[in-house]
Amino acid sequence: MRFSAASTADRFLPEPLAAKARPLLGKVDAIMFTGDERGQAGRTSLTAFAIRIVSAVIALFSQVLMARWMGGFEYGIFVLVWTTMIIVGNLSCLGFHTAVVRYIPEYRERGRLAELRGVMTASRRIVLAVSSAVALAGLAGLWFFGDTIESYYVIPFYLGIVCLPMIALSDTLEGTARANSWAVLALAPIYLLRPILILALMGIALYAGYAPDAQTAIVTAILATYITTIYQIAAIAPQAGREVRTTRPVFRTREWLIVSLPIFLVEGFFFLLTNADVLMVGWYMSPTDVGIYFATVKTLALVHFVYFAVKAGVAQRYAQYAHSGDMVTLATFARETVAWTFWPSLAMGAAVLIIGKPMLMLFGPGFDAGYPLLYVLVFGVVARASVGPAESLLTMSGNQNICAAVYGMTLGINIVLNVLLIPQFGLWGAALGTAIAMTSEAIMLAFVVWRRLGILMFVPFSGKTSAGAV
């Protein structure tokens, strides 16, 4: 017998409540049990959503312990260095970690197995080569210009750079798993395994007598990242290459680079946009302030992961519908994904505002000073969620260039506002600049999707929307 949310509600809830819940629960049943591609995308998004919920709990728990173990100053050093490494590692992929999400389903759909094997092989080789070159450049930069930054950052940055190639390769393998709709294999290693390993290894290090400082934390993060990436290599690469094992690869490196570089700009601008405020706070303020602001931002993970979960589940479907020429289905599906993103984000935002202060108090004395900032930041995140994964729709439909321009402008707005506001208003300036930038991003993305694809990707999305470009 198959479980049904609607039938369960009819059985256990009073009739008035069951009647009100029946339409929503019917949609849940449709997502869970429908056998078509839309149902598969919905299940993938729900799986990603569940993983991100668990990940948010793990991240909160681990960051609370790290902050309490290290204290505000050392914790601030650690989060600034590690955030920088995650950003640079992601940028070192040159967009290939997202390009494979487009090319793998496209080549499989068209039976081009030689190119399929080629793009998977080339993506890993190029990412490893580029990230290793970036790491060497970073080490050289620290050697020659290390005296221009605060001394307490130098050694942690030296250590963190060692991890760059593994961070980049890990992101690329995640993209390969996403392209195959393997939600668990895509998200669990990075969002579950790695943070658990960091926390466990940090606990072991402290028990062994190592100092509770940023250097120790960075070393544990390096070890955790290497273990996680090795697991991904063993679990994802053989399974992804099974159907093309005997096929001679064809490399269209020039074509892939031409497509990947705009995606690199989109993803890079987005990644910098979501972390620029933390970096700017680190530039203008003390590590203690960085720790407070980062802890505040981490509580927003409950809101952010809705967007990331939906994006993880739908990007491959966007690519499939776009390249099959089925614009009516693409338009309908895109509008559905806006609802999947916005309403859960709104609910999670309200929940964060209710529990935000006690959550911040868990980090230690003084961290609750960041609670008022949540009202501004939640507004920005919910405004961004009102257009769903619009940038993913643009990228997967071949409009990555204009999407990159939107993110470039948004990043510029964010940086300018942070430069102007942080020296005057401190952490409030960072929160205001980020919220304004996210709202601007949502407006520009919604406009570009409408102009390029004729899809009204905004909440509410009532009325008919044309499937063709305007």
C-alpha positions as CSV (number, residue, x, y, z in Angstrom):
1,M,0.0,0.0,0.0
2,R,1.3,3.4,-1.0
3,F,1.5,6.3,1.6
4,S,-0.7,9.3,0.8
5,A,-0.5,12.6,2.6
6,A,-4.0,13.5,1.6
7,S,-5.5,10.2,2.7
8,T,-3.6,10.3,6.0
9,A,-5.0,13.8,6.7
10,D,-8.6,12.6,5.9
11,R,-8.1,9.8,8.3
12,F,-6.6,11.6,11.3
13,L,-7.7,15.3,11.0
14,P,-11.1,16.8,11.7
15,E,-13.1,17.2,8.5
16,P,-12.8,21.1,8.3
17,L,-9.0,20.9,8.7
18,A,-8.7,18.0,6.3
19,A,-10.8,19.8,3.7
20,K,-8.5,22.9,3.9
21,A,-5.3,20.8,3.8
22,R,-6.5,18.5,1.0
23,P,-5.5,20.7,-2.0
24,L,-2.0,21.3,-0.7
25,L,-1.5,17.6,0.3
26,G,-2.8,16.5,-3.0
27,K,0.1,18.5,-4.7
28,V,2.5,16.8,-2.3
29,D,1.2,13.4,-3.3
30,A,1.6,14.4,-7.0
31,I,5.2,15.4,-6.5
32,M,6.0,12.3,-4.5
33,F,4.4,9.7,-6.7
34,T,4.0,11.1,-10.2
35,G,6.2,9.2,-12.6
36,D,6.7,11.9,-15.2
37,E,9.7,14.2,-15.5
38,R,8.1,17.0,-13.5
39,G,7.4,14.5,-10.6
40,Q,11.1,13.4,-10.7
41,A,12.3,17.0,-10.6
42,G,9.9,17.6,-7.6
43,R,11.2,14.6,-5.8
44,T,14.8,15.7,-6.5
45,S,14.0,19.1,-5.1
46,L,12.4,17.6,-2.0
47,T,15.4,15.3,-1.4
48,A,17.7,18.3,-1.8
49,F,15.4,20.3,0.5
50,A,15.6,17.6,3.2
51,I,19.4,17.4,2.9
52,R,19.7,21.1,3.2
53,I,17.5,21.1,6.3
54,V,19.7,18.5,8.0
55,S,22.7,20.4,6.7
56,A,21.5,23.7,8.2
57,V,21.1,21.9,11.6
58,I,24.5,20.4,11.4
59,A,26.1,23.8,10.3
60,L,24.4,25.6,13.1
61,F,25.5,23.0,15.7
62,S,29.0,22.9,14.4
63,Q,29.4,26.6,14.1
64,V,28.1,27.1,17.6
65,L,30.6,24.6,19.0
66,M,33.5,26.1,16.9
67,A,32.6,29.6,18.2
68,R,32.5,28.5,21.8
69,W,35.7,26.5,21.5
70,M,37.7,29.2,19.8
71,G,36.1,32.5,21.1
72,G,35.0,35.4,18.9
73,F,38.4,36.6,17.7
74,E,39.8,33.2,16.5
75,Y,36.4,32.2,15.2
76,G,36.3,35.4,13.1
77,I,39.7,34.6,11.6
78,F,38.7,31.1,10.8
79,V,35.4,32.0,9.1
80,L,37.0,34.8,7.0
81,V,39.8,32.5,5.7
82,W,37.6,29.5,5.1
83,T,34.9,31.6,3.4
84,T,37.6,33.0,1.1
85,M,38.9,29.5,0.2
86,I,35.3,28.3,-0.6
87,I,34.8,31.3,-2.9
88,V,38.1,31.0,-4.7
89,G,37.8,27.2,-5.0
90,N,34.4,27.6,-6.6
91,L,35.6,30.3,-9.0
92,S,38.5,28.0,-10.0
93,C,36.0,25.7,-11.6
94,L,35.7,28.3,-14.4
95,G,32.0,27.5,-14.6
96,F,32.5,23.8,-15.6
97,H,30.7,22.6,-12.4
98,T,27.5,24.2,-13.8
99,A,28.2,23.7,-17.5
100,V,28.2,19.9,-17.0
101,V,24.7,20.2,-15.6
102,R,23.7,21.6,-19.0
103,Y,25.8,19.3,-21.3
104,I,25.4,15.9,-19.7
105,P,21.6,15.7,-20.2
106,E,21.9,17.4,-23.6
107,Y,24.4,14.9,-24.9
108,R,22.6,12.0,-23.4
109,E,19.3,13.2,-24.9
110,R,20.9,13.4,-28.4
111,G,22.9,10.2,-28.1
112,R,26.2,11.9,-28.4
113,L,28.1,9.6,-26.0
114,A,31.6,10.5,-27.2
115,E,31.0,14.2,-26.3
116,L,29.4,13.0,-23.0
117,R,32.5,11.2,-22.0
118,G,34.7,14.1,-23.2
119,V,32.9,16.8,-21.2
120,M,33.1,14.8,-18.0
121,T,36.8,14.0,-18.4
122,A,37.7,17.5,-19.6
123,S,35.8,19.2,-16.8
124,R,37.8,17.5,-14.1
125,R,41.2,17.9,-15.8
126,I,40.7,21.6,-16.5
127,V,39.4,22.3,-13.0
128,L,42.3,20.6,-11.3
129,A,44.8,22.4,-13.5
130,V,43.3,25.8,-13.0
131,S,42.7,25.4,-9.3
132,S,46.3,24.2,-8.8
133,A,47.6,27.3,-10.7
134,V,45.4,29.6,-8.6
135,A,46.8,27.9,-5.4
136,L,50.4,28.5,-6.6
137,A,49.6,32.1,-7.5
138,G,48.0,32.6,-4.0
139,L,51.0,31.2,-2.2
140,A,53.3,33.5,-4.3
141,G,51.0,36.5,-3.5
142,L,51.2,35.8,0.2
143,W,54.9,35.4,0.1
144,F,55.4,38.8,-1.6
145,F,52.5,40.8,-0.2
146,G,51.8,39.1,3.2
147,D,53.0,42.1,5.1
148,T,50.0,44.1,3.7
149,I,47.4,42.1,5.7
150,E,47.1,41.6,9.5
151,S,49.6,39.2,10.8
152,Y,47.0,36.9,12.4
153,Y,45.6,36.1,8.9
154,V,48.9,35.1,7.2
155,I,49.4,31.5,8.4
156,P,45.7,30.5,8.2
157,F,45.7,31.8,4.6
158,Y,48.8,29.8,3.8
159,L,47.1,26.7,5.2
160,G,43.8,27.3,3.5
161,I,45.3,27.6,0.0
162,V,46.5,24.0,0.2
163,C,42.8,23.0,0.0
164,L,41.9,24.9,-3.2
165,P,42.2,22.1,-5.7
166,M,40.1,19.7,-3.7
167,I,37.4,22.3,-3.1
168,A,37.2,22.9,-6.9
169,L,37.2,19.2,-7.8
170,S,34.5,18.6,-5.2
171,D,32.2,21.2,-6.7
172,T,32.8,19.8,-10.1
173,L,31.8,16.3,-9.0
174,E,28.7,17.7,-7.3
175,G,27.7,19.2,-10.7
176,T,28.2,15.8,-12.4
177,A,25.9,14.2,-9.8
178,R,23.3,17.0,-10.2
179,A,23.3,16.5,-14.0
180,N,22.3,12.9,-13.4
181,S,19.6,13.9,-10.9
182,W,21.5,12.1,-8.1
183,A,20.4,14.5,-5.3
184,V,21.9,12.5,-2.4
185,L,25.3,11.9,-4.1
186,A,25.4,15.6,-5.2
187,L,24.6,17.3,-1.9
188,A,25.3,14.8,0.9
189,P,29.2,14.8,0.7
190,I,29.6,18.6,0.7
191,Y,26.7,19.6,2.9
192,L,26.6,16.7,5.4
193,L,29.8,14.7,5.3
194,R,32.3,17.6,5.2
195,P,30.9,19.7,8.1
196,I,30.5,16.6,10.2
197,L,34.1,15.7,9.6
198,I,35.3,19.2,10.3
199,L,33.5,19.2,13.7
200,A,34.7,15.7,14.6
201,L,38.3,16.3,13.6
202,M,38.3,19.6,15.5
203,G,37.0,17.8,18.6
204,I,39.7,15.2,18.3
205,A,42.4,17.9,17.9
206,L,41.3,19.7,21.0
207,Y,41.1,16.4,23.0
208,A,44.7,15.7,21.8
209,G,45.8,19.0,23.2
210,Y,46.0,21.3,20.2
211,A,45.3,25.0,20.6
212,P,41.7,26.0,20.0
213,D,42.6,28.6,17.4
214,A,42.1,29.4,13.7
215,Q,45.1,27.4,12.5
216,T,43.9,24.2,14.1
217,A,40.4,24.8,12.6
218,I,41.8,25.3,9.1
219,V,43.9,22.1,9.3
220,T,40.8,20.1,10.3
221,A,38.9,21.7,7.4
222,I,41.6,20.7,5.0
223,L,41.6,17.1,6.2
224,A,37.8,16.9,6.0
225,T,37.8,18.3,2.5
226,Y,40.3,15.8,1.2
227,I,38.4,12.9,2.7
228,T,35.1,14.2,1.3
229,T,36.5,14.7,-2.2
230,I,38.2,11.3,-2.3
231,Y,34.8,9.8,-1.4
232,Q,33.1,11.7,-4.2
233,I,35.7,10.5,-6.7
234,A,35.0,6.9,-5.6
235,A,31.2,7.2,-5.5
236,I,30.3,9.6,-8.4
237,A,33.0,9.2,-11.1
238,P,32.6,5.5,-11.9
239,Q,28.8,5.6,-11.8
240,A,28.7,8.6,-14.1
241,G,31.1,7.1,-16.6
242,R,29.5,3.6,-16.8
243,E,27.5,4.2,-19.9
244,V,30.5,5.6,-21.8
245,R,33.2,3.4,-20.5
246,T,33.9,1.9,-23.9
247,T,33.3,5.1,-25.9
248,R,36.3,7.0,-27.2
249,P,35.9,10.6,-25.9
250,V,35.5,13.6,-28.2
251,F,36.8,16.9,-26.7
252,R,35.1,20.2,-27.8
253,T,37.2,22.2,-25.4
254,R,36.9,25.5,-27.2
255,E,33.1,25.2,-27.3
256,W,32.9,24.2,-23.7
257,L,35.1,27.1,-22.6
258,I,33.0,29.6,-24.6
259,V,29.9,28.4,-22.8
260,S,31.5,27.9,-19.4
261,L,33.2,31.3,-19.1
262,P,29.9,33.3,-19.0
263,I,28.6,30.7,-16.5
264,F,31.8,31.2,-14.5
265,L,30.9,34.9,-14.4
266,V,27.3,34.2,-13.3
267,E,28.3,31.7,-10.7
268,G,31.3,33.8,-9.6
269,F,29.2,37.0,-9.3
270,F,26.5,35.1,-7.4
271,F,29.0,33.4,-5.0
272,L,30.8,36.7,-4.4
273,L,27.4,38.4,-4.0
274,T,26.3,35.9,-1.3
275,N,29.6,36.3,0.6
276,A,30.9,39.8,-0.3
277,D,29.4,41.3,2.9
278,V,31.4,38.9,5.1
279,L,34.6,39.7,3.2
280,M,33.9,43.4,3.4
281,V,33.3,43.3,7.1
282,G,36.6,41.5,7.4
283,W,38.3,44.3,5.5
284,Y,36.9,47.1,7.6
285,M,36.2,45.6,11.0
286,S,37.8,43.3,13.5
287,P,37.7,39.4,13.5
288,T,35.2,39.6,16.4
289,D,32.8,41.6,14.3
290,V,33.3,39.1,11.4
291,G,32.4,36.3,13.8
292,I,29.2,38.1,14.9
293,Y,28.1,38.9,11.3
294,F,28.9,35.4,10.1
295,A,26.9,33.8,12.9
296,T,24.0,36.1,11.9
297,V,24.3,35.1,8.3
298,K,24.5,31.4,9.2
299,T,21.1,31.6,10.9
300,L,19.8,32.5,7.5
301,A,20.7,29.1,6.2
302,L,17.2,28.0,7.0
303,V,16.0,30.4,4.4
304,H,18.7,30.1,1.8
305,F,18.6,26.4,1.5
306,V,15.1,26.5,0.0
307,Y,16.5,28.3,-3.0
308,F,19.5,26.0,-3.3
309,A,17.3,22.9,-2.9
310,V,15.0,23.9,-5.7
311,K,17.9,24.9,-7.9
312,A,19.5,21.6,-7.4
313,G,16.4,19.8,-8.5
314,V,15.3,21.8,-11.5
315,A,18.4,22.9,-13.4
316,Q,18.7,19.7,-15.3
317,R,15.0,19.9,-16.3
318,Y,15.4,23.5,-17.4
319,A,18.2,22.4,-19.8
320,Q,16.2,19.4,-21.1
321,Y,13.0,21.4,-21.8
322,A,15.0,24.3,-23.3
323,H,17.1,22.2,-25.7
324,S,14.1,20.1,-26.7
325,G,12.3,23.3,-27.9
326,D,9.3,22.6,-25.6
327,M,8.8,26.2,-24.5
328,V,5.3,25.8,-23.3
329,T,6.4,23.1,-20.8
330,L,9.4,25.1,-19.9
331,A,7.3,28.2,-19.1
332,T,4.8,26.2,-17.0
333,F,7.5,24.4,-15.1
334,A,9.5,27.6,-14.5
335,R,6.5,29.3,-12.9
336,E,5.9,26.3,-10.7
337,T,9.5,26.5,-9.4
338,V,8.9,30.1,-8.3
339,A,6.2,28.9,-6.0
340,W,8.4,26.0,-4.8
341,T,11.0,28.7,-3.9
342,F,9.1,31.7,-2.5
343,W,6.5,30.3,-0.1
344,P,8.8,28.0,1.8
345,S,11.4,30.8,1.9
346,L,8.8,33.2,3.4
347,A,7.8,30.6,6.0
348,M,11.4,29.9,6.9
349,G,12.1,33.6,7.1
350,A,9.4,34.1,9.6
351,A,10.7,31.2,11.6
352,V,14.2,32.6,11.7
353,L,12.9,36.0,13.0
354,I,11.2,34.1,15.8
355,I,14.0,31.9,16.9
356,G,17.0,34.0,15.7
357,K,17.9,35.6,19.0
358,P,18.2,32.4,21.1
359,M,20.0,30.8,18.2
360,L,22.6,33.6,18.2
361,M,23.0,33.4,22.0
362,L,24.1,29.8,21.5
363,F,27.3,31.0,19.8
364,G,28.5,32.7,23.0
365,P,28.4,36.1,24.8
366,G,27.9,39.1,22.5
367,F,26.8,37.2,19.4
368,D,23.1,38.2,19.9
369,A,24.2,41.7,18.9
370,G,23.6,40.5,15.3
371,Y,19.9,39.7,15.9
372,P,18.4,43.1,14.7
373,L,20.3,42.6,11.4
374,L,18.2,39.6,10.7
375,Y,15.1,41.7,9.9
376,V,17.0,43.5,7.1
377,L,18.7,40.3,5.8
378,V,15.5,38.2,5.8
379,F,13.8,40.8,3.7
380,G,16.5,40.7,1.1
381,V,16.6,36.9,0.9
382,V,12.8,36.6,0.6
383,A,12.8,39.3,-2.1
384,R,15.4,37.3,-4.0
385,A,13.3,34.1,-3.6
386,S,10.3,35.9,-5.3
387,V,11.8,35.1,-8.7
388,G,12.9,31.5,-8.0
389,P,16.0,30.1,-9.6
390,A,15.7,32.6,-12.5
391,E,19.5,32.7,-13.1
392,S,19.5,28.9,-13.5
393,L,16.7,29.2,-16.1
394,L,18.7,31.8,-18.0
395,T,21.9,29.8,-17.9
396,M,20.4,26.5,-18.9
397,S,18.5,28.1,-21.8
398,G,21.6,29.6,-23.3
399,N,21.2,33.1,-21.9
400,Q,24.2,33.0,-19.7
401,N,25.8,36.2,-21.0
402,I,23.0,38.5,-20.0
403,C,22.7,36.6,-16.7
404,A,26.4,37.3,-16.1
405,A,25.8,41.0,-16.8
406,V,23.0,41.0,-14.2
407,Y,25.2,39.5,-11.6
408,G,28.0,41.8,-12.4
409,M,25.8,44.8,-11.9
410,T,24.4,43.3,-8.7
411,L,27.8,42.6,-7.3
412,G,28.9,46.2,-8.2
413,I,25.9,47.6,-6.3
414,N,26.7,45.4,-3.3
415,I,30.4,46.3,-3.1
416,V,29.7,50.1,-3.6
417,L,27.0,50.1,-0.9
418,N,29.2,48.1,1.5
419,V,32.1,50.5,0.9
420,L,29.9,53.5,1.6
421,L,27.8,52.1,4.4
422,I,30.1,49.9,6.5
423,P,32.5,52.7,7.6
424,Q,29.5,54.8,8.6
425,F,27.1,52.2,10.1
426,G,29.2,49.1,10.8
427,L,27.4,45.8,10.6
428,W,24.1,47.6,9.8
429,G,25.7,49.0,6.7
430,A,26.7,45.5,5.6
431,A,23.2,44.2,6.1
432,L,21.5,47.1,4.3
433,G,23.9,47.0,1.4
434,T,23.3,43.3,0.9
435,A,19.5,43.5,1.2
436,I,19.3,46.3,-1.4
437,A,21.6,44.4,-3.7
438,M,19.5,41.2,-3.5
439,T,16.3,43.1,-4.2
440,S,17.9,44.8,-7.2
441,E,19.0,41.4,-8.4
442,A,15.5,39.9,-8.2
443,I,14.0,42.8,-10.2
444,M,16.7,42.6,-12.9
445,L,16.4,38.8,-13.2
446,A,12.6,38.9,-13.5
447,F,12.8,41.5,-16.2
448,V,15.5,39.7,-18.2
449,V,13.6,36.4,-18.1
450,W,10.5,38.1,-19.3
451,R,12.3,39.9,-22.2
452,R,14.3,36.9,-23.3
453,L,11.9,34.0,-22.7
454,G,8.5,35.6,-22.3
455,I,8.1,33.9,-18.9
456,L,6.6,35.9,-15.9
457,M,8.9,34.5,-13.3
458,F,7.6,36.3,-10.2
459,V,5.2,35.8,-7.3
460,P,2.3,36.1,-7.7
461,F,2.3,34.6,-11.2
462,S,-1.3,34.7,-12.2
463,G,-2.6,35.0,-15.7
464,K,-1.3,33.6,-19.0
465,T,2.3,33.9,-19.9
466,S,3.6,33.5,-23.4
467,A,6.1,30.8,-24.0
468,G,8.0,32.6,-26.7
469,A,10.5,35.4,-26.5
470,V,9.1,38.9,-26.5
